[in-house]
Amino acid sequence: LMDLYMPLNWFGTYYRAIQKNFVDMENMFDLLREDEEIVDAPGCAPLLTAGGAIEFSNVTFGYTPDKLVLRNVNFTVPAGKTIAIVGPSGAGKSTIMRLLFRFYDVQSGSISIDGQNIKLVQQQSLRKAIGVVPQDTVLFNNTIYYNIEYAKIGASADAVYEAARSADIHERILSFPDRYETKVGERGLRLSGGEKQRVAIARTLLKAPIIVLLDEATSALDTRTERNIQAALARVCTNRTTIIVAHRLSTIIHADEILVLKEGTIVERGRHEELLQRDDGVYADMWQQQLKNLDAEQNANNSSESI
Ligand code: ATP
């Protein structure tokens, strides 16, 4: 009996870990069907994507009935545009991503993509349309090749190399002992945070979804790595509808719209310059704060260098 139940429990735990951390295991859902709380509506059709326009209409949601995490959230992302969501920890930023991916159903309101309510389309088609670059990428204990190809099993080797090139990790892979056949993950070569993020970018490029969700890492990478990754990230967002959950405001100054979320409500919205001009604005405040932190960091670096 134990043997029979063990794997199911394990899947359950794993599924919840995936939900919680929003890792990039889109395809794992096929394996985990047993434990899904979300099911396809009977006879539902696949999502028909046009440009990947997203609409949140009066979305209200709570993980438990007694505590709402999002309240009447309204926004649209026109096809191919980029919006950024910022706000304090616990504001509900990642929850917006999870709802779009339909890890959970909204309590009221609706979410649609290209005019179709995501509740009423086949989940598999929904998840195929959305690529996720998570905060922390999970690598399989397998070859680096497999870890990229996984986004689109059966892709040609050329497509895998091309994705790695665009993600700026191809050359690095060629320097590994067995190149693309090098085993990575817990039991293989350990990759740095920046390298793992590049693998996530390569996967997403290979998957070529119409919508990209970027969950920016909270833990800062060093500035040079950061700058290189920005270029790869820009490539992954080009011509795709993009939602970025941002922690560093410098990464989103070009976003088409910035939503400032606080306790589950959008309290400010606009472009970077507009938001900066508001007196007592939450965003303007966050910006000032980050500038101060940056200054303090630079001063600390300068003084340690002069020692
Ligand atoms: P951070 O910047 O720290 O990642 P966030 O803005 O992304 O924060 P969310 O992860 O969306 O915040 O969480 C919003 C609220 O929902 C928090 O109060 C959090 O504790 C709660 N929450 C998140 N996931 C769950 C869950 N699986 N079950 C219950 N509550 C949850």
py3Dmol code that shows the C-alpha trace and the ligand (Angstrom):
import py3Dmol

protein = """\
ATOM      1  CA  LEU A   1       0.000   0.000   0.000  1.00  0.00           C
ATOM      2  CA  MET A   2       2.808   2.353   0.921  1.00  0.00           C
ATOM      3  CA  ASP A   3       4.403   1.838  -2.466  1.00  0.00           C
ATOM      4  CA  LEU A   4       1.179   2.670  -4.167  1.00  0.00           C
ATOM      5  CA  TYR A   5       0.588   5.897  -2.337  1.00  0.00           C
ATOM      6  CA  MET A   6       4.109   7.174  -2.103  1.00  0.00           C
ATOM      7  CA  PRO A   7       4.486   8.365  -5.693  1.00  0.00           C
ATOM      8  CA  LEU A   8       1.118  10.101  -5.613  1.00  0.00           C
ATOM      9  CA  ASN A   9       2.022  11.982  -2.464  1.00  0.00           C
ATOM     10  CA  TRP A  10       5.309  12.860  -3.969  1.00  0.00           C
ATOM     11  CA  PHE A  11       3.584  14.217  -7.067  1.00  0.00           C
ATOM     12  CA  GLY A  12       1.224  16.195  -4.881  1.00  0.00           C
ATOM     13  CA  THR A  13       4.023  17.800  -2.954  1.00  0.00           C
ATOM     14  CA  TYR A  14       5.900  18.469  -6.127  1.00  0.00           C
ATOM     15  CA  TYR A  15       2.874  19.975  -7.829  1.00  0.00           C
ATOM     16  CA  ARG A  16       2.373  22.370  -4.965  1.00  0.00           C
ATOM     17  CA  ALA A  17       6.045  23.278  -5.024  1.00  0.00           C
ATOM     18  CA  ILE A  18       5.681  24.097  -8.711  1.00  0.00           C
ATOM     19  CA  GLN A  19       2.616  26.226  -8.059  1.00  0.00           C
ATOM     20  CA  LYS A  20       4.295  28.011  -5.220  1.00  0.00           C
ATOM     21  CA  ASN A  21       7.598  28.776  -6.826  1.00  0.00           C
ATOM     22  CA  PHE A  22       6.237  29.162 -10.313  1.00  0.00           C
ATOM     23  CA  VAL A  23       9.101  27.219 -11.766  1.00  0.00           C
ATOM     24  CA  ASP A  24       9.317  26.518 -15.433  1.00  0.00           C
ATOM     25  CA  MET A  25       7.772  23.120 -15.563  1.00  0.00           C
ATOM     26  CA  GLU A  26       4.930  23.825 -17.862  1.00  0.00           C
ATOM     27  CA  ASN A  27       5.054  20.379 -19.393  1.00  0.00           C
ATOM     28  CA  MET A  28       5.124  18.595 -16.062  1.00  0.00           C
ATOM     29  CA  PHE A  29       1.392  19.118 -15.891  1.00  0.00           C
ATOM     30  CA  ASP A  30       0.878  16.304 -18.308  1.00  0.00           C
ATOM     31  CA  LEU A  31       2.532  13.959 -15.832  1.00  0.00           C
ATOM     32  CA  LEU A  32       0.719  15.374 -12.866  1.00  0.00           C
ATOM     33  CA  ARG A  33      -2.823  15.213 -14.135  1.00  0.00           C
ATOM     34  CA  GLU A  34      -3.920  13.096 -11.158  1.00  0.00           C
ATOM     35  CA  ASP A  35      -3.507  15.962  -8.788  1.00  0.00           C
ATOM     36  CA  GLU A  36      -4.826  18.829 -10.826  1.00  0.00           C
ATOM     37  CA  GLU A  37      -7.356  21.019  -9.141  1.00  0.00           C
ATOM     38  CA  ILE A  38      -8.070  22.784 -12.394  1.00  0.00           C
ATOM     39  CA  VAL A  39      -9.814  20.823 -15.128  1.00  0.00           C
ATOM     40  CA  ASP A  40     -10.798  21.447 -18.731  1.00  0.00           C
ATOM     41  CA  ALA A  41     -14.383  22.538 -19.290  1.00  0.00           C
ATOM     42  CA  PRO A  42     -16.262  19.710 -21.030  1.00  0.00           C
ATOM     43  CA  GLY A  43     -15.922  19.924 -24.802  1.00  0.00           C
ATOM     44  CA  CYS A  44     -13.734  23.027 -24.656  1.00  0.00           C
ATOM     45  CA  ALA A  45     -11.774  24.145 -27.682  1.00  0.00           C
ATOM     46  CA  PRO A  46      -8.088  24.933 -27.916  1.00  0.00           C
ATOM     47  CA  LEU A  47      -6.979  28.538 -27.510  1.00  0.00           C
ATOM     48  CA  LEU A  48      -6.753  30.257 -30.874  1.00  0.00           C
ATOM     49  CA  THR A  49      -3.970  32.773 -30.595  1.00  0.00           C
ATOM     50  CA  ALA A  50      -3.809  35.866 -32.722  1.00  0.00           C
ATOM     51  CA  GLY A  51      -1.303  38.335 -31.262  1.00  0.00           C
ATOM     52  CA  GLY A  52      -1.556  37.207 -27.645  1.00  0.00           C
ATOM     53  CA  ALA A  53      -3.506  40.183 -26.255  1.00  0.00           C
ATOM     54  CA  ILE A  54      -4.218  39.742 -22.538  1.00  0.00           C
ATOM     55  CA  GLU A  55      -7.125  41.127 -20.578  1.00  0.00           C
ATOM     56  CA  PHE A  56      -7.723  40.977 -16.819  1.00  0.00           C
ATOM     57  CA  SER A  57     -11.243  42.124 -16.179  1.00  0.00           C
ATOM     58  CA  ASN A  58     -12.276  42.794 -12.572  1.00  0.00           C
ATOM     59  CA  VAL A  59     -10.212  39.895 -11.308  1.00  0.00           C
ATOM     60  CA  THR A  60     -10.679  39.038  -7.654  1.00  0.00           C
ATOM     61  CA  PHE A  61      -8.889  36.085  -6.121  1.00  0.00           C
ATOM     62  CA  GLY A  62      -7.819  34.554  -2.831  1.00  0.00           C
ATOM     63  CA  TYR A  63      -5.947  31.326  -2.115  1.00  0.00           C
ATOM     64  CA  THR A  64      -8.359  30.843   0.755  1.00  0.00           C
ATOM     65  CA  PRO A  65     -11.898  32.250   0.890  1.00  0.00           C
ATOM     66  CA  ASP A  66     -11.153  34.399   3.931  1.00  0.00           C
ATOM     67  CA  LYS A  67      -8.230  36.340   2.478  1.00  0.00           C
ATOM     68  CA  LEU A  68      -8.380  38.101  -0.864  1.00  0.00           C
ATOM     69  CA  VAL A  69      -5.029  38.508  -2.555  1.00  0.00           C
ATOM     70  CA  LEU A  70      -6.249  40.380  -5.659  1.00  0.00           C
ATOM     71  CA  ARG A  71      -9.165  42.801  -5.716  1.00  0.00           C
ATOM     72  CA  ASN A  72     -10.813  44.058  -8.904  1.00  0.00           C
ATOM     73  CA  VAL A  73      -7.669  43.965 -10.948  1.00  0.00           C
ATOM     74  CA  ASN A  74      -8.156  45.457 -14.426  1.00  0.00           C
ATOM     75  CA  PHE A  75      -5.566  45.755 -17.117  1.00  0.00           C
ATOM     76  CA  THR A  76      -4.926  44.898 -20.739  1.00  0.00           C
ATOM     77  CA  VAL A  77      -1.733  44.097 -22.548  1.00  0.00           C
ATOM     78  CA  PRO A  78      -2.128  44.736 -26.256  1.00  0.00           C
ATOM     79  CA  ALA A  79      -0.577  42.150 -28.561  1.00  0.00           C
ATOM     80  CA  GLY A  80       3.192  42.402 -28.614  1.00  0.00           C
ATOM     81  CA  LYS A  81       3.382  45.008 -25.843  1.00  0.00           C
ATOM     82  CA  THR A  82       5.197  44.780 -22.507  1.00  0.00           C
ATOM     83  CA  ILE A  83       3.796  45.613 -19.123  1.00  0.00           C
ATOM     84  CA  ALA A  84       5.623  45.478 -15.849  1.00  0.00           C
ATOM     85  CA  ILE A  85       4.202  44.813 -12.419  1.00  0.00           C
ATOM     86  CA  VAL A  86       5.951  46.246  -9.395  1.00  0.00           C
ATOM     87  CA  GLY A  87       5.046  46.559  -5.764  1.00  0.00           C
ATOM     88  CA  PRO A  88       6.028  45.419  -2.290  1.00  0.00           C
ATOM     89  CA  SER A  89       6.539  41.796  -1.371  1.00  0.00           C
ATOM     90  CA  GLY A  90       3.231  39.997  -0.976  1.00  0.00           C
ATOM     91  CA  ALA A  91       1.330  42.516  -3.133  1.00  0.00           C
ATOM     92  CA  GLY A  92       0.125  39.765  -5.462  1.00  0.00           C
ATOM     93  CA  LYS A  93       2.507  40.135  -8.411  1.00  0.00           C
ATOM     94  CA  SER A  94       3.319  36.461  -8.855  1.00  0.00           C
ATOM     95  CA  THR A  95      -0.303  35.586  -8.250  1.00  0.00           C
ATOM     96  CA  ILE A  96      -1.209  37.473 -11.433  1.00  0.00           C
ATOM     97  CA  MET A  97       1.234  35.263 -13.348  1.00  0.00           C
ATOM     98  CA  ARG A  98      -0.103  32.101 -11.749  1.00  0.00           C
ATOM     99  CA  LEU A  99      -3.661  33.024 -12.642  1.00  0.00           C
ATOM    100  CA  LEU A 100      -2.750  33.724 -16.248  1.00  0.00           C
ATOM    101  CA  PHE A 101      -1.139  30.308 -16.443  1.00  0.00           C
ATOM    102  CA  ARG A 102      -4.301  28.981 -14.805  1.00  0.00           C
ATOM    103  CA  PHE A 103      -2.709  27.324 -11.808  1.00  0.00           C
ATOM    104  CA  TYR A 104      -5.858  28.576 -10.082  1.00  0.00           C
ATOM    105  CA  ASP A 105      -9.202  29.910 -11.232  1.00  0.00           C
ATOM    106  CA  VAL A 106     -10.290  33.441 -10.431  1.00  0.00           C
ATOM    107  CA  GLN A 107     -12.942  33.935  -7.794  1.00  0.00           C
ATOM    108  CA  SER A 108     -14.748  36.541  -9.871  1.00  0.00           C
ATOM    109  CA  GLY A 109     -14.027  38.487 -13.011  1.00  0.00           C
ATOM    110  CA  SER A 110     -12.246  36.963 -15.958  1.00  0.00           C
ATOM    111  CA  ILE A 111      -8.948  36.606 -17.744  1.00  0.00           C
ATOM    112  CA  SER A 112      -8.880  36.348 -21.497  1.00  0.00           C
ATOM    113  CA  ILE A 113      -6.314  35.930 -24.208  1.00  0.00           C
ATOM    114  CA  ASP A 114      -7.209  37.168 -27.671  1.00  0.00           C
ATOM    115  CA  GLY A 115     -10.799  37.456 -26.532  1.00  0.00           C
ATOM    116  CA  GLN A 116     -11.137  33.912 -25.157  1.00  0.00           C
ATOM    117  CA  ASN A 117     -11.749  33.300 -21.480  1.00  0.00           C
ATOM    118  CA  ILE A 118      -8.867  31.089 -20.351  1.00  0.00           C
ATOM    119  CA  LYS A 119     -11.273  29.095 -18.183  1.00  0.00           C
ATOM    120  CA  LEU A 120     -12.992  27.882 -21.317  1.00  0.00           C
ATOM    121  CA  VAL A 121     -10.040  26.730 -23.391  1.00  0.00           C
ATOM    122  CA  GLN A 122      -7.966  23.551 -23.280  1.00  0.00           C
ATOM    123  CA  GLN A 123      -5.270  23.995 -20.673  1.00  0.00           C
ATOM    124  CA  GLN A 124      -2.663  22.327 -22.793  1.00  0.00           C
ATOM    125  CA  SER A 125      -3.165  24.924 -25.521  1.00  0.00           C
ATOM    126  CA  LEU A 126      -3.060  27.716 -22.948  1.00  0.00           C
ATOM    127  CA  ARG A 127       0.225  26.539 -21.516  1.00  0.00           C
ATOM    128  CA  LYS A 128       1.687  26.098 -24.963  1.00  0.00           C
ATOM    129  CA  ALA A 129       0.983  29.755 -25.672  1.00  0.00           C
ATOM    130  CA  ILE A 130       2.805  30.995 -22.571  1.00  0.00           C
ATOM    131  CA  GLY A 131       6.524  30.788 -21.863  1.00  0.00           C
ATOM    132  CA  VAL A 132       7.879  31.427 -18.411  1.00  0.00           C
ATOM    133  CA  VAL A 133      11.303  32.682 -17.434  1.00  0.00           C
ATOM    134  CA  PRO A 134      11.152  32.058 -13.696  1.00  0.00           C
ATOM    135  CA  GLN A 135      13.167  33.506 -10.841  1.00  0.00           C
ATOM    136  CA  ASP A 136      14.940  30.280 -10.255  1.00  0.00           C
ATOM    137  CA  THR A 137      15.237  27.716 -12.990  1.00  0.00           C
ATOM    138  CA  VAL A 138      15.057  24.063 -12.141  1.00  0.00           C
ATOM    139  CA  LEU A 139      17.466  21.894 -14.072  1.00  0.00           C
ATOM    140  CA  PHE A 140      16.947  18.206 -14.641  1.00  0.00           C
ATOM    141  CA  ASN A 141      19.753  15.815 -13.814  1.00  0.00           C
ATOM    142  CA  ASN A 142      20.347  15.300 -17.466  1.00  0.00           C
ATOM    143  CA  THR A 143      22.436  16.771 -20.271  1.00  0.00           C
ATOM    144  CA  ILE A 144      22.442  20.478 -20.940  1.00  0.00           C
ATOM    145  CA  TYR A 145      21.072  19.598 -24.378  1.00  0.00           C
ATOM    146  CA  TYR A 146      18.058  17.880 -22.855  1.00  0.00           C
ATOM    147  CA  ASN A 147      17.555  20.756 -20.462  1.00  0.00           C
ATOM    148  CA  ILE A 148      17.054  23.122 -23.370  1.00  0.00           C
ATOM    149  CA  GLU A 149      15.310  20.709 -25.757  1.00  0.00           C
ATOM    150  CA  TYR A 150      12.793  19.942 -23.030  1.00  0.00           C
ATOM    151  CA  ALA A 151      10.862  23.070 -24.013  1.00  0.00           C
ATOM    152  CA  LYS A 152      10.065  21.420 -27.329  1.00  0.00           C
ATOM    153  CA  ILE A 153      10.898  17.742 -27.309  1.00  0.00           C
ATOM    154  CA  GLY A 154      11.927  16.617 -30.771  1.00  0.00           C
ATOM    155  CA  ALA A 155      13.232  20.017 -31.856  1.00  0.00           C
ATOM    156  CA  SER A 156      16.119  19.828 -34.314  1.00  0.00           C
ATOM    157  CA  ALA A 157      19.646  20.118 -32.953  1.00  0.00           C
ATOM    158  CA  ASP A 158      20.073  23.291 -35.002  1.00  0.00           C
ATOM    159  CA  ALA A 159      17.048  24.843 -33.306  1.00  0.00           C
ATOM    160  CA  VAL A 160      18.481  23.947 -29.882  1.00  0.00           C
ATOM    161  CA  TYR A 161      21.880  25.491 -30.732  1.00  0.00           C
ATOM    162  CA  GLU A 162      20.210  28.568 -32.186  1.00  0.00           C
ATOM    163  CA  ALA A 163      18.175  29.076 -29.001  1.00  0.00           C
ATOM    164  CA  ALA A 164      21.337  28.682 -26.914  1.00  0.00           C
ATOM    165  CA  ARG A 165      23.129  31.197 -29.114  1.00  0.00           C
ATOM    166  CA  SER A 166      20.362  33.774 -28.771  1.00  0.00           C
ATOM    167  CA  ALA A 167      20.398  33.232 -25.029  1.00  0.00           C
ATOM    168  CA  ASP A 168      24.159  33.826 -24.989  1.00  0.00           C
ATOM    169  CA  ILE A 169      24.993  30.452 -23.528  1.00  0.00           C
ATOM    170  CA  HIS A 170      26.157  28.485 -26.573  1.00  0.00           C
ATOM    171  CA  GLU A 171      29.836  29.402 -26.194  1.00  0.00           C
ATOM    172  CA  ARG A 172      29.732  28.619 -22.499  1.00  0.00           C
ATOM    173  CA  ILE A 173      28.254  25.190 -23.226  1.00  0.00           C
ATOM    174  CA  LEU A 174      31.000  24.478 -25.741  1.00  0.00           C
ATOM    175  CA  SER A 175      33.500  25.069 -22.938  1.00  0.00           C
ATOM    176  CA  PHE A 176      31.914  22.354 -20.761  1.00  0.00           C
ATOM    177  CA  PRO A 177      33.805  19.025 -20.646  1.00  0.00           C
ATOM    178  CA  ASP A 178      31.292  17.157 -22.818  1.00  0.00           C
ATOM    179  CA  ARG A 179      29.849  20.226 -24.500  1.00  0.00           C
ATOM    180  CA  TYR A 180      26.094  19.765 -25.056  1.00  0.00           C
ATOM    181  CA  GLU A 181      26.272  16.235 -23.605  1.00  0.00           C
ATOM    182  CA  THR A 182      27.525  17.531 -20.237  1.00  0.00           C
ATOM    183  CA  LYS A 183      25.333  16.439 -17.355  1.00  0.00           C
ATOM    184  CA  VAL A 184      24.025  19.346 -15.306  1.00  0.00           C
ATOM    185  CA  GLY A 185      21.850  19.753 -12.238  1.00  0.00           C
ATOM    186  CA  GLU A 186      22.204  18.529  -8.678  1.00  0.00           C
ATOM    187  CA  ARG A 187      24.227  15.511  -9.698  1.00  0.00           C
ATOM    188  CA  GLY A 188      26.170  17.090 -12.536  1.00  0.00           C
ATOM    189  CA  LEU A 189      27.819  20.345 -13.359  1.00  0.00           C
ATOM    190  CA  ARG A 190      26.383  23.098 -11.183  1.00  0.00           C
ATOM    191  CA  LEU A 191      25.466  26.181 -13.146  1.00  0.00           C
ATOM    192  CA  SER A 192      25.614  29.709 -11.780  1.00  0.00           C
ATOM    193  CA  GLY A 193      22.465  31.783 -11.295  1.00  0.00           C
ATOM    194  CA  GLY A 194      23.152  33.697 -14.490  1.00  0.00           C
ATOM    195  CA  GLU A 195      23.757  30.505 -16.470  1.00  0.00           C
ATOM    196  CA  LYS A 196      20.567  28.929 -15.206  1.00  0.00           C
ATOM    197  CA  GLN A 197      18.638  31.997 -16.215  1.00  0.00           C
ATOM    198  CA  ARG A 198      20.159  31.727 -19.683  1.00  0.00           C
ATOM    199  CA  VAL A 199      19.001  28.132 -19.900  1.00  0.00           C
ATOM    200  CA  ALA A 200      15.499  29.368 -19.069  1.00  0.00           C
ATOM    201  CA  ILE A 201      15.777  31.989 -21.797  1.00  0.00           C
ATOM    202  CA  ALA A 202      17.007  29.387 -24.304  1.00  0.00           C
ATOM    203  CA  ARG A 203      14.079  27.130 -23.421  1.00  0.00           C
ATOM    204  CA  THR A 204      11.617  29.938 -23.920  1.00  0.00           C
ATOM    205  CA  LEU A 205      13.187  30.928 -27.239  1.00  0.00           C
ATOM    206  CA  LEU A 206      12.895  27.318 -28.377  1.00  0.00           C
ATOM    207  CA  LYS A 207       9.312  27.078 -27.220  1.00  0.00           C
ATOM    208  CA  ALA A 208       8.541  30.333 -29.091  1.00  0.00           C
ATOM    209  CA  PRO A 209       5.344  31.153 -27.234  1.00  0.00           C
ATOM    210  CA  ILE A 210       3.150  34.128 -28.103  1.00  0.00           C
ATOM    211  CA  ILE A 211       3.185  35.326 -24.471  1.00  0.00           C
ATOM    212  CA  VAL A 212       6.191  35.564 -22.162  1.00  0.00           C
ATOM    213  CA  LEU A 213       6.094  35.888 -18.383  1.00  0.00           C
ATOM    214  CA  LEU A 214       9.300  37.088 -16.814  1.00  0.00           C
ATOM    215  CA  ASP A 215       9.743  36.776 -13.105  1.00  0.00           C
ATOM    216  CA  GLU A 216      12.831  38.793 -12.397  1.00  0.00           C
ATOM    217  CA  ALA A 217      15.217  37.294  -9.877  1.00  0.00           C
ATOM    218  CA  THR A 218      15.144  39.001  -6.492  1.00  0.00           C
ATOM    219  CA  SER A 219      18.697  38.075  -5.735  1.00  0.00           C
ATOM    220  CA  ALA A 220      20.831  40.406  -7.786  1.00  0.00           C
ATOM    221  CA  LEU A 221      23.299  38.935 -10.215  1.00  0.00           C
ATOM    222  CA  ASP A 222      26.507  40.868 -10.580  1.00  0.00           C
ATOM    223  CA  THR A 223      26.161  43.946 -12.765  1.00  0.00           C
ATOM    224  CA  ARG A 224      28.062  42.597 -15.758  1.00  0.00           C
ATOM    225  CA  THR A 225      26.125  39.322 -15.839  1.00  0.00           C
ATOM    226  CA  GLU A 226      22.984  41.361 -15.411  1.00  0.00           C
ATOM    227  CA  ARG A 227      23.754  43.548 -18.392  1.00  0.00           C
ATOM    228  CA  ASN A 228      24.469  40.551 -20.612  1.00  0.00           C
ATOM    229  CA  ILE A 229      21.276  38.875 -19.563  1.00  0.00           C
ATOM    230  CA  GLN A 230      19.251  41.977 -20.318  1.00  0.00           C
ATOM    231  CA  ALA A 231      20.182  41.636 -23.981  1.00  0.00           C
ATOM    232  CA  ALA A 232      19.071  37.993 -24.064  1.00  0.00           C
ATOM    233  CA  LEU A 233      15.884  38.874 -22.201  1.00  0.00           C
ATOM    234  CA  ALA A 234      15.137  41.620 -24.695  1.00  0.00           C
ATOM    235  CA  ARG A 235      15.428  39.039 -27.482  1.00  0.00           C
ATOM    236  CA  VAL A 236      12.983  36.703 -25.769  1.00  0.00           C
ATOM    237  CA  CYS A 237      10.403  39.515 -25.428  1.00  0.00           C
ATOM    238  CA  THR A 238      10.657  40.870 -28.956  1.00  0.00           C
ATOM    239  CA  ASN A 239       7.360  40.556 -30.814  1.00  0.00           C
ATOM    240  CA  ARG A 240       5.739  38.804 -27.892  1.00  0.00           C
ATOM    241  CA  THR A 241       3.195  39.985 -25.386  1.00  0.00           C
ATOM    242  CA  THR A 242       5.187  40.247 -22.187  1.00  0.00           C
ATOM    243  CA  ILE A 243       4.470  40.628 -18.501  1.00  0.00           C
ATOM    244  CA  ILE A 244       7.471  41.310 -16.280  1.00  0.00           C
ATOM    245  CA  VAL A 245       7.393  41.068 -12.514  1.00  0.00           C
ATOM    246  CA  ALA A 246      10.195  43.449 -11.735  1.00  0.00           C
ATOM    247  CA  HIS A 247      12.223  44.021  -8.610  1.00  0.00           C
ATOM    248  CA  ARG A 248      14.766  46.381 -10.062  1.00  0.00           C
ATOM    249  CA  LEU A 249      13.024  49.341 -11.629  1.00  0.00           C
ATOM    250  CA  SER A 250      15.915  50.019 -13.997  1.00  0.00           C
ATOM    251  CA  THR A 251      14.857  46.989 -16.039  1.00  0.00           C
ATOM    252  CA  ILE A 252      11.386  48.308 -16.820  1.00  0.00           C
ATOM    253  CA  ILE A 253      11.857  51.960 -17.736  1.00  0.00           C
ATOM    254  CA  HIS A 254      10.908  51.121 -21.317  1.00  0.00           C
ATOM    255  CA  ALA A 255       7.794  49.094 -20.497  1.00  0.00           C
ATOM    256  CA  ASP A 256       4.645  50.216 -22.329  1.00  0.00           C
ATOM    257  CA  GLU A 257       2.834  50.358 -19.014  1.00  0.00           C
ATOM    258  CA  ILE A 258       3.826  49.869 -15.403  1.00  0.00           C
ATOM    259  CA  LEU A 259       1.297  48.662 -12.856  1.00  0.00           C
ATOM    260  CA  VAL A 260       1.988  49.393  -9.224  1.00  0.00           C
ATOM    261  CA  LEU A 261       0.334  46.779  -7.097  1.00  0.00           C
ATOM    262  CA  LYS A 262      -0.237  47.148  -3.386  1.00  0.00           C
ATOM    263  CA  GLU A 263      -2.170  44.722  -1.229  1.00  0.00           C
ATOM    264  CA  GLY A 264      -3.837  43.216  -4.273  1.00  0.00           C
ATOM    265  CA  THR A 265      -4.978  46.472  -5.833  1.00  0.00           C
ATOM    266  CA  ILE A 266      -3.492  48.513  -8.659  1.00  0.00           C
ATOM    267  CA  VAL A 267      -2.724  51.846  -7.015  1.00  0.00           C
ATOM    268  CA  GLU A 268      -0.860  53.536  -9.872  1.00  0.00           C
ATOM    269  CA  ARG A 269      -0.345  52.899 -13.547  1.00  0.00           C
ATOM    270  CA  GLY A 270       1.462  54.598 -16.390  1.00  0.00           C
ATOM    271  CA  ARG A 271       4.801  54.850 -18.081  1.00  0.00           C
ATOM    272  CA  HIS A 272       8.002  55.308 -16.125  1.00  0.00           C
ATOM    273  CA  GLU A 273       8.314  59.064 -16.777  1.00  0.00           C
ATOM    274  CA  GLU A 274       4.662  59.694 -15.935  1.00  0.00           C
ATOM    275  CA  LEU A 275       4.885  57.828 -12.673  1.00  0.00           C
ATOM    276  CA  LEU A 276       8.062  59.615 -11.651  1.00  0.00           C
ATOM    277  CA  GLN A 277       6.321  62.962 -11.946  1.00  0.00           C
ATOM    278  CA  ARG A 278       3.672  62.220  -9.356  1.00  0.00           C
ATOM    279  CA  ASP A 279       4.090  63.930  -6.023  1.00  0.00           C
ATOM    280  CA  ASP A 280       3.992  61.359  -3.247  1.00  0.00           C
ATOM    281  CA  GLY A 281       3.678  58.608  -5.837  1.00  0.00           C
ATOM    282  CA  VAL A 282       4.348  55.047  -4.687  1.00  0.00           C
ATOM    283  CA  TYR A 283       6.434  54.404  -7.785  1.00  0.00           C
ATOM    284  CA  ALA A 284       8.337  57.691  -7.470  1.00  0.00           C
ATOM    285  CA  ASP A 285       9.081  56.680  -3.892  1.00  0.00           C
ATOM    286  CA  MET A 286      10.309  53.217  -4.863  1.00  0.00           C
ATOM    287  CA  TRP A 287      12.529  54.803  -7.507  1.00  0.00           C
ATOM    288  CA  GLN A 288      14.083  57.206  -5.002  1.00  0.00           C
ATOM    289  CA  GLN A 289      14.631  54.325  -2.617  1.00  0.00           C
ATOM    290  CA  GLN A 290      16.406  52.247  -5.244  1.00  0.00           C
ATOM    291  CA  LEU A 291      18.633  55.147  -6.209  1.00  0.00           C
ATOM    292  CA  LYS A 292      19.622  55.550  -2.572  1.00  0.00           C
ATOM    293  CA  ASN A 293      20.375  51.837  -2.241  1.00  0.00           C
ATOM    294  CA  LEU A 294      22.421  51.932  -5.404  1.00  0.00           C
ATOM    295  CA  ASP A 295      24.409  54.901  -4.088  1.00  0.00           C
ATOM    296  CA  ALA A 296      25.022  53.141  -0.800  1.00  0.00           C
ATOM    297  CA  GLU A 297      26.168  50.037  -2.668  1.00  0.00           C
ATOM    298  CA  GLN A 298      28.544  52.002  -4.851  1.00  0.00           C
ATOM    299  CA  ASN A 299      29.966  53.831  -1.877  1.00  0.00           C
ATOM    300  CA  ALA A 300      30.502  50.522  -0.115  1.00  0.00           C
ATOM    301  CA  ASN A 301      32.250  49.131  -3.203  1.00  0.00           C
ATOM    302  CA  ASN A 302      34.438  52.200  -3.587  1.00  0.00           C
ATOM    303  CA  SER A 303      35.529  52.165   0.020  1.00  0.00           C
ATOM    304  CA  SER A 304      36.289  48.440  -0.053  1.00  0.00           C
ATOM    305  CA  GLU A 305      38.328  48.950  -3.212  1.00  0.00           C
ATOM    306  CA  SER A 306      40.315  51.739  -1.626  1.00  0.00           C
ATOM    307  CA  ILE A 307      41.199  49.605   1.395  1.00  0.00           C
TER     308      ILE A 307
END
"""
ligand_1 = """\
31
ATP
P 7.132 38.769 -3.833
O 7.594 40.065 -4.427
O 7.618 38.583 -2.455
O 7.372 37.593 -4.724
P 4.325 38.927 -4.678
O 3.856 40.316 -4.871
O 4.674 38.162 -5.899
O 5.509 38.911 -3.634
P 2.438 36.795 -4.202
O 3.404 35.678 -4.267
O 1.538 36.995 -5.367
O 3.174 38.172 -3.871
O 1.575 36.605 -2.882
C 0.473 37.427 -2.544
C -0.111 36.984 -1.210
O -0.656 35.677 -1.339
C 0.899 36.903 -0.067
O 0.256 37.368 1.092
C 1.214 35.447 0.029
O 1.535 35.109 1.350
C -0.089 34.799 -0.389
N 0.119 33.491 -1.028
C 0.945 33.228 -2.067
N 0.862 31.937 -2.434
C -0.014 31.355 -1.610
C -0.539 30.014 -1.478
N -0.153 29.028 -2.298
N -1.429 29.786 -0.490
C -1.833 30.781 0.332
N -1.380 32.046 0.265
C -0.492 32.339 -0.697
"""
view = py3Dmol.view(width=600, height=400)
view.addModel(protein, "pdb")
view.setStyle({"model": 0}, {"cartoon": {"style": "trace"}})
view.addModel(ligand_1, "xyz")
view.setStyle({"model": 1}, {"stick": {}})
view.zoomTo()
view.show()
